[in-house]
Amino acid sequence: MENRINIQNKKAFFDYEIVERFVAGMVLKGTEIKSVRMGKVSIVDAYCLVSNDEIFIKGLQIAEYVFGNRFNHDPFRERKLLLERTEIRRLARKTRETGFTIIPLRMFISEKGYAKVEIAIARGKKHYDKRETIKENDTRRNLDRIKKESHYR
């Protein structure tokens, strides 16, 4: 099976400093997985919550399946993530500290055909950190452009 689905949350890397990453499975309904395979997912405003030793993702939008009928899913429903108990406890411990949150970085289909979400413990960046990130990206882009031009000469 060709793995073409790789939906990324580019805004997360700009707004947050990534501390630690995890890969989690998702509990999905039939029409949801079909929409995911079509790439009809938005994870920009999504975040994760830990409650009762379970972790849920909120704000993840999976569009309704085009060919679904009256049994179609709710696009904004909470979805349970599948992680090991020790990982969930570590995430809960970290989010109790001030300034940390759990955000999804990307969503993809695994080799076995399961929908997976890469989540991260993240700390929000300050405004001046964002300016530094923009400056670093511009510098890197300019260096790449110079290398490319010198390569063609």
Backbone torsions as a table, in degrees:
resi	resn	phi	psi	omega
1	MET	NA	128.5	-179.7
2	GLU	-79.7	130.2	-177.3
3	ASN	-95.6	90.4	-178.4
4	ARG	-98.8	-18.4	-174.7
5	ILE	-82.5	117.3	178.2
6	ASN	-150.5	85.3	-177.1
7	ILE	-92.4	121.2	-175.1
8	GLN	-110.5	151.4	176.0
9	ASN	-103.0	84.0	-176.0
10	LYS	-67.0	-28.8	179.8
11	LYS	-65.6	-29.6	-178.3
12	ALA	-63.3	-39.7	-178.5
13	PHE	-70.7	-24.7	178.5
14	PHE	-82.5	-39.1	-174.6
15	ASP	-89.8	-19.3	-173.5
16	TYR	-130.1	152.6	170.6
17	GLU	-97.4	119.6	-175.5
18	ILE	-81.0	127.9	-178.3
19	VAL	-102.4	-50.0	-176.5
20	GLU	-148.2	143.5	-177.1
21	ARG	-115.6	150.3	176.1
22	PHE	-140.3	154.9	173.0
23	VAL	-114.9	126.3	-176.3
24	ALA	-125.4	147.1	172.0
25	GLY	-82.7	168.3	-179.8
26	MET	-129.5	146.0	173.2
27	VAL	-92.9	112.4	-176.6
28	LEU	-124.9	156.2	173.3
29	LYS	-88.0	169.4	-176.3
30	GLY	-60.5	-43.3	-179.8
31	THR	-72.1	-25.8	178.9
32	GLU	-68.5	-46.0	-178.8
33	ILE	-65.3	-33.3	177.3
34	LYS	-66.4	-39.6	176.6
35	SER	-67.9	-37.2	178.1
36	VAL	-63.1	-43.5	179.6
37	ARG	-65.2	-23.4	175.5
38	MET	-85.2	-8.0	178.3
39	GLY	83.5	20.0	-177.0
40	LYS	-92.0	61.3	-175.7
41	VAL	-131.9	142.1	173.4
42	SER	-128.0	121.0	-178.7
43	ILE	-115.0	14.5	-175.0
44	VAL	-63.5	-44.9	-175.9
45	ASP	-97.0	12.7	-175.0
46	ALA	-82.8	152.6	174.8
47	TYR	-152.2	167.3	-176.3
48	CYS	-118.2	147.9	177.5
49	LEU	-126.4	143.5	175.8
50	VAL	-108.2	126.6	176.3
51	SER	-148.7	131.2	178.0
52	ASN	54.4	47.6	-179.9
53	ASP	56.7	28.9	173.4
54	GLU	-131.9	151.9	180.0
55	ILE	-120.9	134.0	-177.7
56	PHE	-124.3	149.4	176.0
57	ILE	-108.4	129.3	179.8
58	LYS	-117.4	152.7	176.9
59	GLY	81.8	-1.1	177.2
60	LEU	-77.9	123.8	-178.4
61	GLN	-105.1	115.1	172.1
62	ILE	-111.6	113.2	-175.5
63	ALA	-60.7	152.1	178.1
64	GLU	-61.9	145.0	178.9
65	TYR	-69.8	130.5	-174.1
66	VAL	-59.0	-41.0	-176.7
67	PHE	-95.0	10.8	177.9
68	GLY	-72.9	159.0	180.0
69	ASN	-112.5	-144.1	-177.4
70	ARG	-67.3	-12.7	179.5
71	PHE	-92.9	15.8	179.5
72	ASN	-64.0	157.6	-175.0
73	HIS	-88.1	165.3	173.7
74	ASP	-81.8	123.3	-174.7
75	PRO	-61.7	-27.2	-174.4
76	PHE	-110.0	18.1	-175.9
77	ARG	-69.1	157.1	175.1
78	GLU	-70.6	140.2	178.5
79	ARG	-124.4	137.1	-178.4
80	LYS	-80.5	138.0	175.6
81	LEU	-101.8	148.3	-177.5
82	LEU	-108.3	110.1	177.6
83	LEU	-135.5	164.8	175.1
84	GLU	-72.4	152.6	-176.2
85	ARG	-57.9	-39.3	-179.7
86	THR	-65.7	-37.3	178.2
87	GLU	-67.4	-40.3	179.0
88	ILE	-63.8	-41.8	178.8
89	ARG	-65.0	-38.6	177.8
90	ARG	-65.0	-41.7	177.3
91	LEU	-63.0	-42.8	-179.8
92	ALA	-63.9	-40.5	179.7
93	ARG	-63.4	-43.8	-178.6
94	LYS	-67.8	-37.7	-177.4
95	THR	-73.8	-18.4	174.6
96	ARG	-70.4	-24.8	175.2
97	GLU	-71.4	148.0	-176.7
98	THR	-72.1	140.1	175.1
99	GLY	92.4	-9.2	-178.8
100	PHE	-101.3	144.8	176.2
101	THR	-144.2	166.7	178.5
102	ILE	-111.7	122.5	-178.2
103	ILE	-128.8	150.1	174.3
104	PRO	-82.3	136.9	178.3
105	LEU	-98.1	-42.2	179.1
106	ARG	-156.6	159.8	177.2
107	MET	-126.9	136.7	-177.0
108	PHE	-149.9	169.4	175.7
109	ILE	-103.4	127.4	-177.7
110	SER	-74.3	174.3	179.1
111	GLU	-60.1	-33.1	-179.7
112	LYS	-83.1	-3.9	177.4
113	GLY	96.6	10.3	-179.8
114	TYR	-92.4	147.2	176.0
115	ALA	-79.2	128.8	-179.4
116	LYS	-126.1	152.7	177.0
117	VAL	-126.7	130.4	173.2
118	GLU	-92.4	116.1	-179.5
119	ILE	-110.7	162.5	-178.5
120	ALA	-145.1	147.9	167.9
121	ILE	-83.3	126.0	-173.7
122	ALA	-135.5	155.3	176.6
123	ARG	-118.9	132.1	-178.6
124	GLY	-63.9	139.0	178.6
125	LYS	-84.2	148.7	172.7
126	LYS	-81.6	169.3	-177.7
127	HIS	-61.1	-40.5	-178.7
128	TYR	-69.9	-28.7	174.9
129	ASP	-66.0	-38.2	179.3
130	LYS	-65.3	-38.5	178.2
131	ARG	-64.0	-39.4	177.3
132	GLU	-63.2	-40.2	178.8
133	THR	-62.5	-43.6	178.3
134	ILE	-62.1	-42.5	-180.0
135	LYS	-63.1	-43.0	178.8
136	GLU	-63.6	-43.3	179.5
137	ASN	-63.3	-41.8	177.8
138	ASP	-63.0	-43.0	179.1
139	THR	-62.3	-45.3	179.6
140	ARG	-62.5	-41.2	-179.9
141	ARG	-64.9	-42.7	178.9
142	ASN	-64.4	-41.5	177.9
143	LEU	-63.2	-41.4	177.5
144	ASP	-63.3	-39.8	179.8
145	ARG	-64.2	-42.5	179.4
146	ILE	-64.8	-42.7	178.2
147	LYS	-61.2	-42.4	-178.4
148	LYS	-65.3	-41.8	179.4
149	GLU	-66.3	-40.8	180.0
150	SER	-70.2	-26.7	178.1
151	HIS	-67.5	-35.4	-177.8
152	TYR	-83.1	-10.5	-179.1
153	ARG	-82.8	NA	NA
